């Protein structure tokens, strides 16, 4: 091993040892004093004539993290070192130490985004990502770096922007441009950034809607997640989202469904039509059903479409299960669906997963379903009794009116029902 490599290895081993000592060092040792002494030595070595020594010192200081705070001025100076690897190590160290010291390091790291070497620019962007909101002042420099000629730098810059979140209104144009980047990773982060860095205005909504048809599913998913955070453009967003429910990737379908749910009442009519349309693929109707599980909207139309699907024995079992889950998501607002859910629960011909799903839905409706679930504890079918007891356990103390019925189930002839009743009594009645 050469002298330079040996210097780096020894410095890093010592830095790692000091970091570990800060967690569980030996009794009587003072890791802060040891770290301060090492940091002072490595800070002095940043001015050494040997580039290997300077590189090792910057790398070791980074491993000390916040305990190397006093080294920040020297590390800032090292950002101008003639050796690119030293500048890279200095930028990385500043990111690990964090936004401390009298001289704000974020501004210098922002300037390092224009370094002639890509590895330094990438290290600066990664460091700024660690700073988060503390680096918001260099947002313009990060946005400008989205056009860096090196894809690895653009990727890191795009991810950093999601963490830093520049001032609202300044990020939109650059992020919309980045959505057309040749690299899918950059486009994905740009889509995420559009939804967290700035208000979703019409141009940004248009950009995200277009990204729903990106060739990469990660980008489509990120675009759907971004659209889920806004309902200001519902008239234009809902039809496109409905089309995107046809996506071949289930992860994208799930995010699109969430986005449709986020559009609120504006999406209800179209979702109900999609759910009732048997010409649609079952997986599309599945996610349409799930999206209908909204609260705090006029849910009569959604409830009716979901109940109609749930009661149809000829319909796809997974679509029926999604309808039950959506009714549970509506909570007490789905009180009028209790009878229909019990009807399916009693159906011995229904798939076990569907019957279990109706029980979870009744638990989601909560208090309005307690009386019906208490009555179901006397049903002749042990599966109904067991699921009713499990649902009451999920409701918890609000199901106390069902305590007498649960206590009678302690003598139930079915062992699974007795077990479910015992567990429910512990939760509902505090037994």
C-alpha positions in Angstrom: 0.0 0.0 0.0 1.4 3.4 -1.0 2.0 6.2 1.5 -1.0 8.2 0.3 -3.3 5.2 0.6 -1.9 4.4 4.0 -2.5 7.9 5.2 -6.1 7.8 4.0 -6.7 4.4 5.6 -5.3 5.3 9.0 -7.3 8.6 9.1 -10.5 6.9 8.2 -10.0 4.0 10.7 -9.4 6.5 13.4 -12.4 8.6 12.5 -14.6 5.6 12.5 -13.3 4.5 15.9 -14.0 8.0 17.3 -17.5 7.9 15.9 -18.1 4.5 17.5 -16.7 5.8 20.8 -19.2 8.5 20.8 -21.9 5.9 20.9 -20.6 3.3 23.4 -17.0 4.1 24.2 -15.2 2.7 27.2 -15.9 4.0 30.7 -13.8 7.0 31.6 -13.1 8.0 28.1 -14.3 11.4 26.8 -15.1 10.9 23.1 -15.9 14.6 22.6 -12.4 15.5 23.7 -10.8 12.8 21.6 -12.9 14.0 18.6 -12.0 17.6 19.1 -8.3 16.8 19.2 -8.6 14.7 16.1 -10.6 17.3 14.3 -8.1 20.0 15.2 -5.3 17.9 13.8 -7.2 17.0 10.6 -8.2 20.6 10.2 -4.5 21.6 10.2 -3.8 18.8 7.7 -6.2 20.4 5.2 -3.3 22.8 4.5 -0.7 20.1 4.1 1.3 20.2 0.9 0.5 16.5 0.2 -2.9 16.1 -1.6 -3.3 12.6 -0.2 -3.0 14.0 3.3 -5.5 16.8 2.5 -7.9 14.3 1.0 -7.7 12.0 4.0 -8.2 14.8 6.4 -11.4 16.1 4.7 -12.8 12.5 4.5 -12.1 11.9 8.2 -13.6 15.2 9.2 -16.8 14.2 7.4 -17.0 10.9 9.4 -16.9 12.9 12.6 -20.1 14.7 11.6 -21.3 17.5 13.8 -18.3 17.0 16.2 -16.2 18.6 13.4 -18.1 21.8 13.4 -15.1 24.0 14.1 -13.5 22.6 10.9 -16.2 24.3 8.7 -14.1 27.4 7.7 -11.1 25.2 6.7 -13.4 22.9 4.7 -15.0 25.9 3.0 -11.5 26.9 2.0 -10.8 23.3 0.8 -13.6 23.7 -1.7 -11.1 25.7 -3.7 -8.3 23.1 -3.4 -6.4 22.5 -6.7 -7.2 18.8 -6.4 -10.7 17.7 -7.4 -10.8 14.8 -5.0 -10.0 17.1 -2.1 -12.8 19.5 -3.1 -15.2 16.5 -3.4 -14.2 15.2 0.1 -14.6 18.7 1.5 -18.1 19.1 0.0 -19.1 15.7 1.4 -17.7 16.5 4.8 -19.7 19.8 4.9 -22.9 17.9 4.1 -22.2 15.4 7.0 -21.4 18.2 9.5 -24.5 20.1 8.5 -25.4 23.8 8.4 -23.3 25.0 11.4 -20.6 27.6 12.0 -20.4 31.3 11.6 -20.0 31.2 7.9 -23.0 29.6 6.2 -21.7 26.6 4.2 -24.8 26.4 1.9 -23.8 29.4 -0.1 -20.3 28.0 -0.8 -21.8 24.6 -1.7 -24.1 26.4 -4.1 -21.1 27.9 -5.8 -19.5 24.5 -5.9 -22.4 23.4 -8.2 -20.4 25.1 -10.9 -17.1 23.3 -10.2 -15.3 22.1 -13.3 -15.4 18.5 -12.1 -18.6 16.5 -12.1 -17.8 14.6 -8.9 -17.4 17.8 -7.0 -20.7 19.2 -8.3 -22.5 16.0 -7.3 -21.0 16.0 -3.8 -22.1 19.6 -3.4 -25.7 18.7 -4.5 -25.7 15.7 -2.1 -24.5 17.9 0.7 -27.2 20.5 0.1 -29.8 17.7 0.1 -28.7 16.9 3.7 -29.2 20.6 4.6 -32.8 20.5 3.5 -34.7 23.7 4.1 -31.5 25.3 5.5 -30.2 25.4 1.9 -33.3 27.1 0.5 -31.3 30.3 -0.2 -29.3 28.5 -2.9 -32.4 27.2 -4.6 -31.6 29.2 -7.8 -28.2 27.5 -8.1 -29.7 24.1 -7.7 -32.4 24.9 -10.3 -29.7 26.0 -12.7 -27.8 22.8 -12.1 -30.7 20.8 -13.5 -29.2 21.4 -16.9 -25.8 20.0 -15.9 -24.2 18.1 -18.8 -23.6 15.0 -16.5 -26.6 12.8 -15.8 -25.3 11.7 -12.4 -25.2 15.3 -11.3 -28.6 16.1 -12.7 -30.0 13.1 -10.8 -28.5 14.2 -7.5 -29.6 17.8 -8.0 -33.2 16.8 -8.8 -33.3 14.7 -5.6 -31.8 17.6 -3.6 -34.5 20.0 -4.8 -37.2 17.7 -3.3 -35.4 18.0 0.1 -34.5 21.7 -0.2 -37.8 23.0 -1.6 -36.8 26.3 -3.1 -39.0 29.4 -2.6 -42.5 28.8 -4.2 -42.8 30.2 -7.6 -39.1 30.0 -8.5 -38.9 26.3 -9.2 -41.8 25.6 -11.6 -40.2 26.4 -15.0 -36.9 24.6 -14.3 -38.7 21.5 -13.0 -41.1 21.4 -15.9 -38.1 21.5 -18.2 -36.5 18.7 -16.2 -39.6 16.5 -16.8 -38.4 16.3 -20.4 -34.9 15.1 -19.4 -33.6 12.0 -21.2 -33.0 10.3 -17.8 -36.0 8.7 -16.1 -34.5 9.3 -12.6 -34.3 13.0 -13.2 -37.8 13.1 -14.6 -39.1 11.2 -11.5 -37.5 13.6 -9.1 -38.8 16.6 -11.2 -42.3 15.2 -10.9 -41.9 14.9 -7.2 -40.4 18.4 -7.0 -43.3 20.0 -8.9 -45.8 18.9 -6.2 -43.7 19.9 -3.2 -41.7 22.9 -4.3 -44.4 25.1 -5.8 -48.2 25.5 -6.1 -49.6 23.2 -8.7 -50.6 25.9 -11.2 -52.1 25.1 -14.6 -48.7 24.8 -16.4 -47.4 22.4 -13.7 -50.6 20.4 -13.8 -50.3 20.1 -17.5 -46.7 18.9 -17.2 -47.7 16.2 -14.6 -50.7 15.1 -16.7 -48.4 14.6 -19.7 -46.0 12.7 -17.4 -48.7 10.1 -16.8 -47.8 8.7 -20.2 -44.1 8.7 -19.6 -42.4 5.4 -20.8 -41.1 4.8 -17.3 -43.5 3.6 -14.6 -41.5 5.4 -11.8 -42.2 8.7 -13.5 -45.8 8.0 -14.1 -46.2 7.0 -10.4 -44.5 10.2 -9.3 -46.7 12.3 -11.6 -49.9 10.6 -10.2 -48.7 11.3 -6.6 -48.1 14.9 -7.5 -51.6 15.3 -8.9 -53.1 13.7 -5.8 -51.9 16.8 -3.8 -54.1 19.2 -5.7 -57.8 19.5 -6.6 -57.5 23.0 -8.1 -57.6 21.8 -11.7 -60.1 18.9 -11.2 -62.1 19.7 -14.4 -59.1 18.9 -16.5 -57.3 16.4 -14.2 -60.1 13.9 -13.6 -60.6 12.7 -17.3 -56.9 12.2 -17.8 -56.6 10.4 -14.5 -59.4 8.1 -15.5 -57.5 7.2 -18.6 -54.4 6.6 -16.6 -56.3 4.0 -14.6 -55.7 1.8 -17.6 -51.9 1.8 -16.8 -50.2 -1.6 -17.1 -48.4 -1.2 -13.8 -50.3 -1.8 -10.6 -48.2 0.7 -8.7 -49.2 3.5 -11.1 -52.8 2.4 -10.9 -52.7 2.6 -7.1 -51.3 6.2 -7.2 -53.7 7.3 -9.9 -56.6 5.9 -7.8 -55.3 7.9 -4.8 -55.1 11.0 -7.0 -58.7 10.5 -8.1 -59.8 10.2 -4.5 -58.0 13.5 -3.8 -60.1 15.2 -6.4 -63.1 14.8 -4.1 -66.7 15.3 -5.3 -65.5 16.3 -8.7 -64.4 12.7 -9.4 -67.5 10.9 -8.0 -69.7 10.8 -11.1 -67.0 9.6 -13.4 -65.7 7.0 -10.9 -69.2 5.7 -10.4 -69.7 5.3 -14.1 -66.4 3.5 -14.5 -67.2 1.1 -11.7 -70.6 0.2 -13.3 -69.1 -0.2 -16.7 -68.6 -3.9 -17.2 -66.7 -3.3 -20.4 -63.8 -2.0 -18.3 -61.1 -4.4 -17.3 -61.7 -5.7 -13.7 -58.4 -4.2 -12.4 -59.6 -0.7 -13.7 -62.9 -1.2 -11.9 -61.1 -2.4 -8.8 -59.2 0.9 -8.5 -62.3 2.9 -9.4 -64.1 1.3 -6.5 -61.2 1.9 -4.1 -61.1 5.6 -5.2 -64.7 6.0 -4.3 -64.0 5.4 -0.6 -64.0 9.2 0.2 -65.0 10.9 3.3 -66.5 14.4 3.8 -68.2 14.5 0.4 -71.8 13.9 -0.6 -71.2 10.1 -0.8 -74.7 8.9 -1.7 -73.7 8.3 -5.3 -70.5 6.6 -4.3 -72.3 4.4 -1.7 -75.0 3.4 -4.2 -72.5 2.4 -6.9 -70.4 0.5 -4.3 -73.4 -1.4 -2.9 -74.6 -2.3 -6.3 -71.3 -3.8 -7.1 -70.9 -5.5 -3.7 -74.3 -7.2 -4.0 -73.8 -8.5 -7.5 -72.8 -12.2 -7.2 -71.9 -12.3 -10.8 -69.3 -9.5 -10.5 -65.6 -10.0 -10.2 -64.7 -11.1 -6.6 -61.8 -8.7 -6.4 -63.9 -5.8 -7.6 -66.6 -6.7 -5.0 -63.8 -6.8 -2.3 -62.6 -3.4 -3.4 -66.2 -2.1 -3.1 -66.4 -3.4 0.5 -63.1 -1.8 1.4 -64.2 1.5 0.0 -67.4 1.4 2.1 -65.2 0.9 5.1 -63.0 3.8 4.2 -66.1 6.0 4.1 -66.5 5.4 7.8 -69.8 6.3 9.6 -70.9 8.1 6.4 -71.6 4.7 5.0 -74.1 3.8 7.7 -76.8 3.0 5.1 -74.5 0.3 3.7 -74.5 -1.8 6.9 -77.4 -4.0 5.7 -75.8 -4.7 2.4 -72.5 -5.6 3.9 -74.2 -8.0 6.4 -76.1 -9.5 3.4 -72.7 -10.4 1.8 -71.3 -11.6 5.1 -74.1 -14.1 5.5 -73.6 -15.4 1.9 -72.0 -18.8 2.4 -71.3 -18.9 -1.3 -69.2 -15.7 -1.2 -65.4 -16.0 -1.3 -63.8 -16.2 2.2 -61.7 -13.1 1.4 -64.8 -11.2 0.4 -66.6 -12.2 3.6 -63.6 -11.2 5.7 -63.5 -7.9 3.8 -67.1 -7.1 4.7 -66.2 -7.6 8.3 -63.3 -5.1 8.0 -65.7 -2.7 6.2 -68.2 -2.9 9.1 -65.4 -2.2 11.5 -64.5 0.8 9.5 -68.1 2.1 9.6 -67.7 1.7 13.4 -70.4 2.9 15.8 -73.3 2.8 13.3 -72.5 -0.9 12.7 -72.3 -2.0 16.3 -76.0 -3.0 16.8 -76.0 -5.0 13.6 -72.7 -6.8 14.5 -74.1 -7.6 18.0 -77.1 -9.2 16.4 -74.8 -11.1 14.0 -73.2 -12.8 17.0 -76.4 -15.0 17.1 -76.4 -16.0 13.5 -76.4 -19.8 12.8 -73.2 -19.6 10.6 -70.1 -19.7 12.8 -68.1 -17.8 10.2 -70.5 -14.9 10.6 -70.3 -15.0 14.3 -66.5 -15.1 14.3 -66.1 -12.2 11.8 -68.7 -10.2 13.8 -66.7 -10.6 17.0 -63.5 -9.7 15.2 -65.1 -6.6 13.8 -66.3 -5.5 17.2 -62.7 -5.9 18.5 -61.5 -3.6 15.8 -64.1 -1.0 16.7 -62.8 -1.1 20.3 -64.4 0.6 23.4 -67.0 2.3 21.2 -68.6 -1.2 20.8 -69.5 -1.5 24.5 -73.2 -1.9 23.7 -72.3 -5.3 22.2 -70.7 -6.5 25.5 -73.7 -8.7 26.5 -73.8 -10.4 23.1 -70.0 -11.0 23.3 -70.2 -12.5 26.8 -72.8 -15.0 25.5 -70.4 -16.0 22.8 -68.0 -17.2 25.5 -70.2 -20.4 25.5 -70.3 -20.6 21.7 -69.9 -24.2 20.4 -67.4 -23.0 17.8 -63.9 -22.6 19.3 -62.8 -19.9 16.8 -65.9 -17.9 17.7 -65.1 -18.3 21.4 -61.5 -17.2 20.9 -62.6 -14.2 18.8 -65.2 -13.2 21.5 -62.6 -13.5 24.3 -60.2 -11.2 22.4 -62.9 -8.8 21.6 -64.0 -8.6 25.3 -60.4 -7.7 26.3 -60.4 -4.7 23.9 -64.0 -3.6 24.1 -64.7 -4.2 27.8 -61.2 -4.2 29.2 -61.4 -7.7 30.6 
